[in-house]
């Protein structure tokens, strides 16, 4: 209970005393900004499964880049591009539902990554574990700059294509009639998903970035209705999860990226529970006057 009995020592001192914690906090905030801006549209459009598949789809590129000794971010971008291209081709030339084509590629890319990692050349997997599970307390300046660039790109694209994304989310036919080019907007959104995943896997990990892409925006949609406010609230909730997750990791020596991701999921369930409780309370309060009026009328009717 030190976070209550000694709030300064638990909440503030780790960031004051440790430069690594300050850098990790900045990296976490940039990750939250990027994933919240993109994740809002992912949640609103029901593309969570695609986001999960894309998060796993970059693994083969990371593994190959690691083995041959090139920048893993480049390998991840190539794999993400291949994943998006494959989904597009299957959608155009197959009568199968979207989730089927995504599932086929998801399994294929994940299996390919496991095969590559199991080869003799990939027998040393220490650094690969960093890409799978993150190392937010071990980032350098170039990693932070990369995340800042990704956050800036996401912000600019979301602002420029906001109208197209909004109309396409609720009525794709209307988007076509208005000349908003929904196909191009869809490609831009997929590219943003790839950028957010690739820029974040070194901090929170490839397997855990999905939590930040989904949980804060999903929680925000339970609290507010307007899309810009969903993004703002999502960033606020994600930042809260990052701070609490980092501090829990610091004080209890747990994996930082995983603890942050788990905290974001816990925040979602807290918001969900609060929303359900508030809705139940509002319903009881709305029914209470009706019951009171009915009881009063019945008493009046029984009087002589």
Secondary structure as UniProt FT lines:
FT   HELIX           2..5
FT   HELIX           8..12
FT   HELIX           13..17
FT   HELIX           19..44
FT   TURN            45..46
FT   HELIX           48..57
FT   HELIX           59..68
FT   HELIX           72..93
FT   HELIX           98..117
FT   HELIX           120..122
FT   HELIX           126..133
FT   HELIX           136..138
FT   HELIX           141..160
FT   HELIX           162..170
FT   HELIX           172..177
FT   TURN            178..179
FT   HELIX           182..200
FT   TURN            201..204
FT   TURN            206..208
FT   HELIX           209..223
FT   HELIX           227..252
FT   HELIX           256..302
//
